[in-house]
Amino acid sequence: MTPFFVVFRSKGGKMIKVKDGKLQAELLDNKGTLSNKIIEQYDYIGLKNDFAEIVDILSTNMLVHAMYQEALKYEITEDLEFKIFIDENVKDYTMTYDFATNYTYFSKTNTSLITLDRKNYDRSIEMCMILLKKVKASYDKLNEVEKFIIKSLEFDNPPETDEELMDRLMTYKNGYYLSKKSAYIKMALQLNIKNVIKRERTDIIKQAMADACIVTISDNK
């Protein structure tokens, strides 16, 4: 008889089962998946592509800051735990300004991105660490099936195909794609990607207009 090993990990009252080093995906919980009605309100493809950009930033950060790779390492284990190795002294706060109360405060639970600007990550190892902590915090809020899908499609190398994931989850096509869309939409919304993109594009336009004004004034002299 061939020996086998089974590992159980408790997640929110559920048990994630790993047998012979492979996750038993068909046993995963999908409680809290977004409904079709909610999903239809969002641009799923756009949000999916936005999150893929975040994953690319994480990978690029490790290349740019090669001397600090140990601090920027991350992995999602077979039992779906997102592991990072960041110094606990690095604060992952976000500064928020409330227009209604004219009050500025720092939030340690806000998963919103600070920036998508590549230059900011090239200049600051701390910014890279903060991004990584925010991605992990957002991932940790997904249900088990959603975590499995994000891990398999975005972080595994090579990634698995949709067909392979459907087989492993032992689910129908409609149920699988509902969970997939739910996973990407949740990640993008928690990271607040669209608003960050909108804000940074607005800043670029404002800067361009300001530069144009300076040029115009200079030409008039």
C-alpha positions in Angstrom: 0.0 0.0 0.0 1.3 3.4 -0.9 1.6 5.7 2.1 -0.1 9.1 2.0 -0.2 12.1 4.2 -3.1 14.3 5.1 -2.9 17.8 6.5 -5.9 19.7 7.9 -5.9 23.4 8.4 -8.8 25.2 10.1 -10.0 28.4 8.4 -13.0 30.1 10.0 -14.5 26.9 11.3 -13.9 25.0 8.1 -11.2 22.4 7.4 -8.9 22.7 4.4 -7.6 19.3 3.5 -4.3 18.7 1.8 -3.6 15.0 0.8 -0.2 13.9 -0.5 0.8 17.5 -0.9 -2.3 18.4 -3.0 -5.2 20.5 -1.9 -8.6 18.7 -2.0 -10.3 21.6 -3.8 -13.7 19.9 -4.0 -14.1 20.3 -0.2 -13.5 24.0 -0.2 -16.2 26.4 1.1 -17.7 29.1 -1.2 -19.9 30.9 1.4 -20.1 34.6 0.6 -19.7 34.4 -3.2 -21.1 37.5 -4.8 -24.5 37.0 -6.6 -25.0 37.4 -10.3 -27.0 40.6 -9.6 -24.1 42.2 -7.8 -21.5 41.0 -10.3 -23.5 42.5 -13.2 -23.0 45.9 -11.7 -19.2 45.8 -12.3 -16.8 45.7 -15.3 -15.4 42.2 -14.5 -12.9 42.1 -17.4 -11.6 45.5 -16.5 -11.2 44.7 -12.8 -9.6 41.4 -13.6 -7.0 43.1 -15.8 -6.5 45.8 -13.1 -5.7 43.1 -10.5 -3.3 41.3 -13.0 -1.4 44.7 -13.1 -1.0 44.6 -9.3 0.4 41.1 -9.5 2.9 42.3 -12.2 3.9 45.1 -9.9 4.6 42.7 -7.1 6.8 40.6 -9.4 8.6 43.6 -10.7 9.2 45.0 -7.2 11.3 41.9 -6.5 13.4 42.4 -9.6 13.9 46.1 -9.1 14.9 45.7 -5.4 16.9 42.5 -5.9 19.0 43.2 -2.8 15.8 43.2 -0.7 14.2 40.1 -2.2 14.0 38.4 1.2 11.8 41.2 2.5 9.5 41.2 -0.6 9.1 37.4 -0.9 5.6 36.0 -0.8 3.9 32.7 -1.5 0.5 31.1 -1.3 0.8 27.7 0.2 -1.1 24.6 -0.9 -3.5 25.2 2.1 -4.2 28.7 0.7 -2.3 30.7 3.3 -0.8 33.9 1.9 2.7 34.1 3.5 4.8 37.3 3.5 8.1 37.9 5.3 7.9 41.6 6.0 9.4 43.3 9.1 6.5 43.9 11.6 7.9 47.4 12.1 6.8 48.4 8.6 3.4 50.2 9.0 0.8 49.5 6.4 -1.3 52.5 7.1 -3.3 54.7 4.7 -3.9 58.4 5.2 -7.5 59.3 4.6 -9.1 62.7 4.4 -12.7 63.2 5.3 -14.1 66.2 3.4 -17.3 66.3 5.5 -15.4 66.7 8.8 -12.2 68.2 7.5 -10.4 65.4 9.5 -7.3 63.5 8.4 -6.7 60.1 10.0 -4.5 57.0 9.5 -6.1 53.6 9.0 -4.3 50.3 9.6 -7.2 48.3 8.2 -7.7 50.1 5.0 -6.8 47.8 2.1 -7.0 50.6 -0.6 -3.9 51.0 -2.7 -1.8 54.1 -2.3 -0.5 54.3 -5.8 0.0 52.4 -9.1 2.8 54.7 -10.2 5.8 52.5 -11.0 8.2 55.3 -10.0 7.0 55.2 -6.4 7.8 51.5 -6.1 11.2 52.0 -7.8 12.1 54.6 -5.3 10.8 53.1 -2.1 11.2 49.6 -0.6 8.7 50.6 2.0 6.0 51.3 -0.6 6.6 47.8 -2.0 6.1 46.3 1.4 2.9 48.3 2.0 1.5 47.1 -1.3 2.3 43.5 -0.5 0.6 43.8 2.9 -2.5 45.3 1.3 -2.8 42.5 -1.3 -2.4 39.9 1.5 -5.1 41.6 3.6 -7.5 41.7 0.6 -6.8 38.0 -0.3 -7.4 37.0 3.3 -11.0 38.3 3.1 -11.9 35.9 0.2 -13.7 32.6 0.8 -11.8 29.4 0.2 -12.9 28.8 -3.4 -12.1 32.4 -4.3 -8.6 32.1 -2.7 -8.0 28.8 -4.6 -9.0 30.5 -7.9 -6.8 33.6 -7.4 -3.9 31.4 -6.2 -4.2 29.1 -9.2 -4.6 31.7 -11.9 -2.4 34.6 -10.7 0.3 33.2 -8.4 0.9 29.6 -9.4 3.7 29.0 -12.0 2.5 27.7 -14.4 -1.1 28.8 -13.8 -3.8 26.2 -14.1 -6.5 26.6 -16.7 -10.2 27.2 -16.1 -11.0 23.7 -17.2 -8.5 22.2 -14.8 -9.9 24.3 -11.9 -13.5 23.2 -12.7 -12.4 19.6 -12.6 -10.6 20.0 -9.3 -13.5 21.9 -7.7 -16.0 19.4 -9.2 -18.4 22.2 -10.1 -20.4 23.2 -13.1 -19.2 25.9 -15.5 -21.8 28.5 -14.3 -20.8 27.9 -10.6 -17.1 28.1 -11.4 -17.4 31.4 -13.3 -19.6 32.9 -10.7 -16.8 32.2 -8.1 -14.1 33.4 -10.4 -15.8 36.7 -11.2 -16.6 37.2 -7.5 -12.9 36.6 -6.5 -11.5 39.2 -9.0 -14.2 41.8 -8.2 -13.7 41.5 -4.5 -9.9 41.9 -4.8 -10.2 44.9 -7.1 -12.8 46.6 -4.9 -10.9 46.0 -1.7 -7.8 47.4 -3.2 -9.8 50.3 -4.6 -7.9 50.0 -7.9 -10.4 51.9 -10.2 -10.4 55.0 -7.9 -6.6 55.0 -7.6 -6.3 54.9 -11.4 -8.9 57.7 -11.8 -7.1 59.8 -9.2 -3.7 59.4 -10.7 -5.0 60.1 -14.3 -6.6 63.2 -12.9 -3.3 64.3 -11.3 -1.5 63.7 -14.6 -4.0 65.8 -16.5 -3.8 68.6 -13.9 0.0 68.5 -14.1 -0.1 68.7 -17.9 -2.5 71.6 -17.8 -0.2 73.4 -15.2 2.8 72.8 -17.4 0.9 74.1 -20.5 0.1 77.3 -18.5 3.7 77.8 -17.6 4.8 77.4 -21.2 2.1 79.8 -22.3 3.1 82.4 -19.8 6.7 82.0 -20.7 6.0 82.4 -24.4 4.1 85.7 -23.8 7.1 87.3 -22.1 
